[in-house]
Amino acid sequence: MTLLPTVDRRDLLKLGGAAAIAILTPVGIARAAPAGSAESTIVIADPRYYNSLMFGESLRQHGAKHLTLASDRAALWSQAIKPRLRSGLRYLAGLTLESDLFVLERLAQGSGMRISYVGFHDWRRPQDSAHTLSGSITLDPIASALIKGKEHWAGNLGQALTLIKESHQAEERLNLKCAMKVGRGPRFFVSWLMRWTT
Amino acid sequence: MSLPPGLSSPNFESACKELRSIVGDDWVVTTDDRLTSYADPYSPGIAGDYAPSGAILPASVDEIRAVLGVANRYGLPLWTVSLGRNYAYGGAAPCLKGSMILDLHRMQAIEVNPELAYAVVEPGVTYLDLYKFIEHKKYELWIDCPDPGWGSVLGNTLEHGIGYTPYGDHAGHQCGMEIVLADGEVVRTGLGAMHDNLAWPLYKYGFGPSLDGLFTQSNFGVVTKIGVWLMPEPDSFSAIELLFRREEDIVPMIDTLRVLRLDGTVPTATIANWMRIAAGNTTRAEWYDGKGPLPQSAIDRLIRGMHIGYWGMRFGLYGRQKVVANKRDAVGEAFSRIKGFGMGVASYRRGEKIAPEHGTLAGIPTVDLMPLNWLGGAGAHIECPLVVPMQGAEFLDLYKRRTELFNAEGFDHYCGLTSTTPRSFINTGSIIFDRNDAEQCARARALGRTLIEDAHQCHLAGYRAHISEMDFVAAQFDFNDHAALRTYERLKDALDPSGVLSPGKQGIWPKALREAKDKESGKP
């Protein structure tokens, strides 16, 4: 992966597509935008990790269906997620370990899924955190959420995903560093958003 | 897009047009975005060297025969995959750049005989599919599955894959096979050579030579159907987990296990070192921030913090309740001679819900790739598992040697031993790396090569290998100037004279490509 130079907040706020549509819309707005209604969204949370739970909870509060990451990822996909594709599921989001994104991405591959956004969140160096964001969505709300978030970064990130807009331009990439701490547990998480177009 | 060697773009287009007329437009893939799913997802930085030209997805034996006809006429190399989830070894990616993937995942027929305890499956049937099929029918049968269990039953069996129940030697429990040869001839092995023979999936042999082995880890034909034996659901089952404190405990552990394996007390068993146990539950950075392999002090802290041993061993005991109880006592008594050992037991009666952590011992397929998060980043692994004798002192020497090699390249030593047969282990040594980190990829490749070379010096060999190392591993089998490989090549030339089937698989190349390679390397 090619990392872009570090950007600061002022640069981030300039980013964002002009021609964009809201996707993970808050409940109140969902009626006006049924294609992006929160009922069409599932968020996966890993019960082992506080940050994953906070991310899931923030999306749940905006109406997304909240699912716990089961020890059997294949069963989660085939029993709890895949059947909902027939009843309007359009977005699947999560803040998980990278291996879980890898598994779900491959399980979903044959169903018309596209990855809209992936963010790598890395605390392996003790002095700061590094975040590599990429996707076909406007990334500035996510970057802002991370910069402002501090210990509430995961919840803020989930909140930001409810506000993001789908960009019609080529994939964006951002690399940023933030002075924020991670709690106990893994020092590397991935936030992600999958989208079904059919 | 990569084109097959020696095939012009117009000829390739023309071949694709004919292929579309056989399988339909949707089932010939040549666009880059759809081809990405056939790339090696764990490639250590060399995916471009193994890029396919396209993929074709036939749905029947007749379609495969027609596809082979086109491939032979155009000289189009086909790389056969069932599902292509053989990720540590290249996934769906071909040895020969520009090959077209012959993807058989649309062939998904399952037939189960509950009385005689066998299944007949096509290539697209996953372990999850077979498990669900049996569960849905309420048959009192268990499957045996690898971990993770999302791959093809047929594909894993052909690659000599392993599982964790008494049926863990998958090729050993395969019976009956249907193959389409390169010229389109359909052959059935064993008793299947007789039309409608009633005992085809029951008895491995037929009348004359046994052909099945020629089509496992091979490129002599396209296997379209196999029989696999299933395990009757036992009356009771105990999951046994043993813990051992010290590195050197591996000597009495193995020597004790060997006796219990040979006398039939213990079936398939798995041993894991501290890292394999830790990586399944935690990540490295939680224990150590520094670069390079974990120092001993950090390993000690991790072992204490996680309440694990330096080694763990697990296996299932199966059968009638009294038999299992007697086996448990025998196991406890045998291993209690090792100082500091601990033993955990979880027992189940037939029909009881089995805890997720014991699922693989009961043939319940799951998918969890937690160990790949060990280093953080985009986790991947490659490996070349060795077959090693079940002898403790000899293995400790090998373990120490390999630990030094892993550490010299900056990696922690992930070590597993699985005994699906009573006299040997499959020794997995996963090289876990961040596939987005070019420097780690280079070190992973270097270590992979070093481990193969070192194994040869120890008179050992890998039983599987990543596509990038198939030639190198094949070259290690050097008895009588590689007589075995030369025999494979004679078979290849006889059965697939145009050389269209999976060129390069297990180091077996068709004549034209062998000659081209020899010319390139200046070999007379």
Interface residues (C-beta under 8 A of the other chain):
Chain A: M1 S71 D72 R73 A74 A75 S78 L97 E98 S99 D100 F102 V103 R106 L107 Q109 F120 D122 W123 R124 R125 P126 R184 G185 P186 R187 F188
Chain B: S37 P41 R85 L128 P148 G149 W150 T282 T283 A285 E286 D289 P356 E357 G359 P365 T366 V367 D368 L369 M370 L372 N373 G376 G377 A378 G379 N436
